[in-house]
Amino acid sequence: MIVADLMTGLQTVIPKEQMEDGKSNFSSLGNNGHIIVYPKTEQEISDLLKYANDNGKTITIAGAGTKRGFGGVVESADILLSLKYYTGIIEHSVGDMIVTVKAGTKFNELQDTLLLHHQKIPLDPAWASEATIGGIVAANDSGPKRLGYGSARDLVIGMRIVYPDGTIIRTGGKTVKNVAGYDMNKLFIGAMGTLGVISEITLKLRPQPKFESLILLAFPNGKLDKIRDFAVKLLDSAMEPVSLEAIGPSLAEKLTGNANYIVAISFEDVESSVRYQEEFVRKNLPDGAEMVVFEQDEAAAFWQRFTEISPNGLRVKNENATEASLKIGVKNLDVLNVIKQSTLLQDPHQLKIEAHGGLGHGIVHINLIGASQDVIKATSLIRTFVASLGGYTIIKHLPFVFRKEISVWGEKPPYFFLLEGIKAKVDPNRTLNTKRFVGGI
């Protein structure tokens, strides 16, 4: 009855053939909808939101669905708004190195098009082959190359947003230097779709590098002080690594067959510059460290595998095990302490724990797989340890049933009243992605 009534009402704003029963796409990760709607135009998105807002209906937003396990304590909204068919490049200014794209466009499909012009979006998000640009921006996702690339916050220069009442606004613009006063883009980047539906995004591009090199330094003795000293020396030099990623033994074995601590260093530039930086690493190689170098296609293949190590909201790998993924922020060299602490939890809790983190930017990602209560316990212990370092822990993937038990976002920040005030102003009826962001916003 709920589905039939919703479809009847929605046919005033969306064609019937662009809807289906939510049972066809129900997920144990939550963030479902009783009915799924597939708008194809920005106006249809606007009409849908206005209808829901005026009629007391709730909406959850999805791109491809890779982040379905990230936040949210409502199993099913009335409507799942899918941007699956809202795709394509709107404008690509090759000379200005700027692209404007619809939010439902898959990241790798966009990159493949830009590659024809020897350009790229300098981001390396998880599951780049399936994630959409809108979902990446809404979650402010980034990967190990964040050291050289930055995050979505650094690359987005303009967006079109559809507010819950159907109003369409533009933030930023289509030129790099367009901000006077507060950068409104940053209000929506990382807000998990709780303030509006991102319909279009304008991003800065970068030339495709002429040459890429990946250096893997393995530390068989596991002495973290040697890794720390080397990282300081490299970061204090004139070298410009795109990544300086510490990888825990479990993940290192999965990626390379070598069950030791590994540091992955990536350089992207003209070949002569890359070779010069490789030589710097070779001359400053710590005692006992083993160095392997991959170039071009081999390096790209390694990073492609790297993007697919975290849980994917489109897939539940093992019904008998619980998967969780943590995003942690600490001082950059404390990354090693966090990885070590997580590694020590594997055997006592009978878990598979894969950890990596940037020694230049301080973001750590930890994936845990095992019995549900062991995963929850280990997550709590990691969060306590990170707090003792002055850092934060966000759970960016966890089955719905456990997200009701443990706070995804942790304690409310001191500035929470500002977030709450903005949500109340923009979405007073709590129409969009309710309870999916910090403090249950």
C-alpha positions in Angstrom: 0.0 0.0 0.0 2.9 2.4 0.9 4.6 1.8 -2.4 1.4 2.1 -4.5 0.4 5.3 -2.8 3.9 6.8 -3.3 4.0 5.8 -7.0 0.6 7.4 -7.5 1.6 10.6 -5.9 5.0 10.8 -7.6 3.6 10.3 -11.1 2.6 14.0 -11.0 6.4 14.9 -11.1 8.2 11.8 -12.4 7.2 9.4 -15.2 6.2 6.0 -13.9 8.8 4.2 -16.0 11.5 6.0 -13.9 10.3 4.3 -10.6 10.5 0.9 -9.1 9.7 -0.9 -5.9 12.5 -0.5 -3.4 12.5 -4.3 -2.6 14.4 -4.8 -5.9 17.4 -3.0 -4.3 17.1 -3.6 -0.6 20.4 -3.8 1.3 21.3 -5.0 4.8 23.4 -1.8 4.9 20.3 0.3 5.2 19.8 3.7 3.5 17.1 2.0 1.4 13.9 3.5 0.0 10.3 2.1 -0.2 10.4 3.3 -3.8 13.4 4.0 -6.0 13.2 7.0 -8.4 15.6 7.6 -11.3 15.5 11.3 -12.4 17.2 12.1 -15.7 17.2 15.9 -15.5 17.9 18.5 -12.9 14.3 19.7 -13.1 13.1 16.3 -12.3 15.3 16.3 -9.2 13.9 19.6 -8.2 10.3 18.5 -8.7 10.9 15.4 -6.7 12.4 17.2 -3.8 9.6 19.8 -3.7 7.0 17.1 -3.8 8.6 15.2 -0.9 9.1 18.3 1.1 5.5 19.5 0.6 4.1 16.1 1.4 6.1 15.1 4.4 8.1 12.4 2.6 11.7 11.5 3.3 14.5 11.0 0.7 17.8 9.2 0.8 20.3 9.8 -2.0 22.5 7.4 -3.9 24.9 7.6 -6.8 26.2 4.1 -7.5 25.7 2.9 -3.9 29.4 2.2 -3.0 28.9 4.3 0.2 25.7 2.8 1.3 27.2 1.6 4.6 28.5 5.1 5.4 26.3 6.8 8.1 22.6 6.7 8.6 20.4 5.0 11.2 17.2 5.0 9.2 16.8 1.6 7.4 14.4 2.9 4.7 13.3 6.4 3.7 10.1 6.8 1.7 12.1 7.5 -1.5 15.6 6.4 -2.7 16.7 9.1 -5.2 19.1 7.4 -7.5 21.4 9.4 -9.8 22.2 6.3 -11.9 20.9 7.9 -15.1 21.8 11.5 -14.4 25.2 11.3 -16.0 27.5 13.0 -18.5 30.0 15.8 -19.0 28.2 19.2 -19.4 31.3 21.3 -20.3 35.0 20.6 -20.7 37.3 23.6 -21.1 40.5 22.0 -22.2 42.5 25.2 -22.3 41.3 26.3 -18.8 41.6 22.8 -17.5 38.1 22.8 -16.0 35.3 20.3 -16.3 31.6 20.5 -15.3 29.9 17.1 -14.9 26.6 15.7 -13.7 26.8 14.1 -10.3 25.8 10.6 -11.2 28.8 10.2 -13.6 31.1 7.3 -12.6 34.6 8.5 -11.7 36.6 6.3 -14.0 34.4 6.9 -17.0 35.0 10.6 -16.5 38.8 10.0 -16.2 38.8 7.9 -19.4 37.2 10.8 -21.3 39.7 13.4 -19.8 42.6 11.1 -20.7 41.9 11.7 -24.4 42.9 15.3 -23.7 45.9 14.2 -21.5 44.1 15.6 -18.4 42.7 14.1 -15.2 40.9 14.9 -12.0 43.6 14.6 -9.3 41.8 12.4 -6.9 42.2 8.7 -6.1 39.0 7.7 -4.3 38.0 4.2 -3.2 36.3 2.0 -5.9 37.0 4.5 -8.6 35.6 2.1 -11.2 32.1 2.2 -9.6 31.9 5.4 -7.4 30.2 8.5 -8.8 31.7 11.9 -8.7 28.7 13.2 -6.7 29.2 10.5 -4.0 32.9 11.2 -3.9 32.4 14.9 -3.3 29.5 14.4 -0.9 31.7 12.1 1.3 34.9 14.1 0.6 36.6 10.9 -0.3 40.3 10.7 -1.1 43.1 8.1 -1.2 46.8 7.6 -0.6 47.7 10.3 -3.2 46.0 13.0 -1.1 49.5 14.2 -0.2 50.1 15.5 -3.7 46.5 15.8 -4.9 44.6 17.2 -1.9 41.0 16.2 -1.4 37.7 17.1 -3.1 37.6 20.3 -1.0 40.7 21.5 -2.8 39.5 20.7 -6.3 35.8 21.7 -6.5 35.4 25.3 -7.7 31.6 25.3 -8.3 28.5 23.3 -7.9 24.8 23.3 -8.6 22.7 22.2 -5.6 19.0 21.4 -5.3 17.7 22.3 -1.9 15.0 20.2 -0.2 12.3 22.7 -1.2 13.3 22.3 -4.9 15.2 25.6 -5.1 18.3 25.3 -7.4 21.4 27.3 -6.4 24.9 27.7 -7.7 27.9 27.9 -5.5 31.3 29.1 -6.7 31.7 29.4 -10.5 33.5 28.1 -13.5 36.8 29.9 -13.1 39.5 28.9 -10.6 39.7 32.3 -8.9 36.0 33.0 -8.1 35.6 33.1 -4.4 35.1 36.3 -2.4 34.2 35.7 1.2 33.1 32.3 2.5 33.5 29.4 0.0 30.0 28.0 -0.1 31.2 24.8 -1.9 32.8 23.6 1.4 29.4 23.7 3.1 28.2 20.8 0.9 31.5 18.8 0.4 31.5 16.1 3.0 28.0 16.8 4.2 26.7 13.4 3.1 23.8 14.9 1.1 22.1 16.2 4.2 21.8 19.8 2.9 20.9 19.3 -0.7 21.3 17.1 -3.8 24.5 17.9 -5.7 23.4 18.0 -9.4 26.5 19.5 -11.1 30.1 19.8 -10.1 32.9 21.9 -11.6 36.4 20.8 -10.9 40.0 21.8 -11.5 42.0 19.4 -13.7 45.7 18.6 -13.9 47.8 17.4 -16.9 48.3 13.7 -17.1 51.8 13.2 -15.8 54.4 12.3 -18.4 55.9 9.6 -16.1 54.9 7.8 -12.9 57.1 5.8 -10.6 56.1 3.8 -7.5 58.7 2.8 -4.9 57.9 0.2 -2.3 60.2 0.2 0.7 59.8 -3.0 2.8 61.1 -3.0 6.4 61.7 -6.6 7.4 62.7 -5.8 11.0 59.5 -3.8 11.6 61.3 -1.0 13.3 59.0 2.0 13.0 61.6 4.4 14.1 63.5 3.8 10.9 60.3 4.5 8.9 59.7 7.6 10.9 63.2 9.0 10.4 63.1 8.3 6.7 59.7 10.0 6.3 60.9 13.1 8.1 64.0 13.3 5.9 61.9 12.9 2.7 59.3 15.4 3.8 61.9 17.9 4.8 63.7 17.6 1.4 62.9 19.3 -1.9 61.4 16.1 -3.2 57.7 16.1 -4.1 56.1 12.7 -3.5 52.5 12.3 -4.5 52.1 9.6 -1.9 54.0 8.6 1.2 51.8 5.8 2.4 52.6 3.5 5.3 51.1 0.0 4.9 50.6 -2.5 7.7 51.9 -6.1 7.3 48.5 -7.7 6.6 47.6 -5.4 3.8 51.2 -5.4 2.5 51.0 -9.2 2.2 47.7 -8.9 0.3 49.0 -6.4 -2.1 52.6 -7.5 -2.6 53.1 -10.9 -1.0 55.5 -9.3 1.5 54.1 -9.5 5.1 56.2 -6.6 6.5 55.6 -2.9 7.0 55.9 -1.2 3.6 56.1 2.5 2.6 54.6 3.3 -0.8 56.2 6.4 -2.4 54.8 7.7 -5.7 56.3 10.3 -8.0 54.6 11.9 -11.0 56.4 14.3 -13.3 58.6 14.3 -16.4 60.8 11.2 -16.4 64.0 13.1 -15.6 62.5 14.6 -12.4 61.1 11.2 -11.3 64.5 9.6 -11.8 66.2 12.3 -9.8 63.7 11.7 -6.9 64.1 7.9 -7.1 67.9 8.4 -6.7 67.3 10.5 -3.6 65.4 7.7 -2.1 68.0 5.2 -3.1 70.8 7.3 -1.5 68.9 7.7 1.7 67.6 4.1 2.0 67.4 3.1 5.6 69.6 0.2 6.8 67.8 -3.1 6.2 65.1 -1.7 4.0 64.4 -3.4 0.7 63.5 -1.2 -2.3 61.4 -2.2 -5.3 60.5 0.2 -8.2 57.4 -0.1 -10.4 56.9 2.2 -13.4 54.0 3.4 -15.5 51.5 0.6 -16.1 52.8 -1.5 -13.2 52.5 1.5 -10.9 49.0 2.3 -12.1 47.9 -1.4 -11.7 49.1 -1.3 -8.1 47.1 1.8 -7.3 44.1 0.4 -9.0 44.2 -2.6 -6.7 44.7 -0.3 -3.8 41.4 1.6 -4.5 39.5 -1.7 -4.1 40.7 -2.9 -0.7 37.9 -1.2 1.3 34.4 -2.5 1.8 32.0 -1.6 -1.0 28.3 -0.8 -0.3 27.3 -2.5 -3.6 28.5 -5.8 -2.3 28.4 -7.8 0.9 31.3 -10.2 0.6 30.6 -12.6 3.4 27.3 -13.0 5.2 29.1 -14.8 8.0 31.5 -12.0 8.8 31.1 -8.3 9.6 33.0 -5.7 7.6 33.9 -2.3 8.9 36.0 0.5 7.6 37.5 3.4 9.7 38.8 6.8 8.7 41.1 8.3 11.2 42.8 11.7 11.4 46.0 12.2 13.5 49.3 14.1 13.4 51.1 12.8 10.3 53.8 10.7 12.0 51.3 9.2 14.6 50.0 7.3 11.6 52.6 4.6 12.4 51.4 4.3 16.0 47.8 3.8 14.8 48.7 1.2 12.3 50.8 -0.7 14.9 48.0 -0.5 17.5 45.5 -1.9 15.0 47.8 -4.7 14.0 48.2 -5.7 17.6 44.4 -6.3 17.8 44.3 -8.9 15.1 45.1 -12.1 17.0 43.4 -11.3 20.4 40.2 -10.5 18.6 40.5 -13.1 15.7 40.1 -10.4 13.1 41.6 -9.6 9.7 42.8 -6.0 10.0 44.2 -4.1 7.0 45.6 -0.7 7.7 47.4 2.1 5.8 47.9 5.8 6.3 49.6 8.9 4.9 52.8 10.0 6.6 52.4 13.4 5.0 48.7 14.1 5.7 47.8 12.0 8.7 44.8 10.2 7.4 44.6 6.5 8.3 42.2 3.9 6.8 41.6 0.6 8.7 39.4 -2.2 7.4 38.3 -4.9 9.8 36.7 -8.3 9.0 35.5 -10.8 11.6 32.7 -11.7 14.1 30.5 -8.7 14.7 31.2 -8.2 18.4 34.9 -8.5 17.8 34.7 -5.9 15.1 32.8 -3.6 17.4 35.2 -4.1 20.4 38.3 -3.5 18.2 36.7 -0.4 16.7 36.0 1.0 20.2 39.6 0.2 21.3 41.1 1.9 18.2 38.8 4.9 18.7 40.0 5.3 22.4 43.6 5.0 21.3 43.2 7.6 18.6 41.5 10.0 21.0 44.5 9.7 23.3 46.6 11.0 20.4 44.2 13.9 19.9 42.8 12.5 16.7 39.3 11.5 15.5 37.7 8.3 14.2 34.9 8.0 11.7 33.3 4.7 10.7 32.8 4.9 7.0 31.4 1.4 6.5 29.3 -0.7 8.9 26.2 -2.8 8.6 23.0 -1.0 9.5 22.2 -3.1 12.6 25.5 -2.1 14.2 25.3 1.6 13.2 22.4 1.8 15.6 24.7 0.6 18.4 27.9 2.6 17.8 28.2 6.3 16.8 29.6 6.5 13.3 30.8 10.1 13.8 31.9 9.9 17.5 31.2 12.7 19.9 29.5 15.8 18.8 32.1 18.5 17.9 32.1 21.9 19.8 30.8 23.6 16.7 27.9 21.2 16.3 25.4 23.9 17.1 26.4 25.6 13.8 25.8 22.4 11.8 22.5 21.9 13.5 21.5 25.5 12.8 22.4 25.2 9.1 20.4 21.9 8.7 17.4 23.5 10.5 17.5 26.5 8.1 18.1 24.6 4.9 16.0 21.4 5.6 13.5 22.2 8.4 11.3 19.2 7.5 14.3 16.8 7.7 13.6 15.6 4.1 17.1 14.7 3.0 19.3 11.9 4.3 18.0 12.4 7.8 20.3 11.1 10.6 23.2 10.4 8.2 25.6 13.0 9.3 27.3 14.3 12.5 25.2 14.2 15.6 22.2 12.6 13.8 21.6 15.5 11.5 
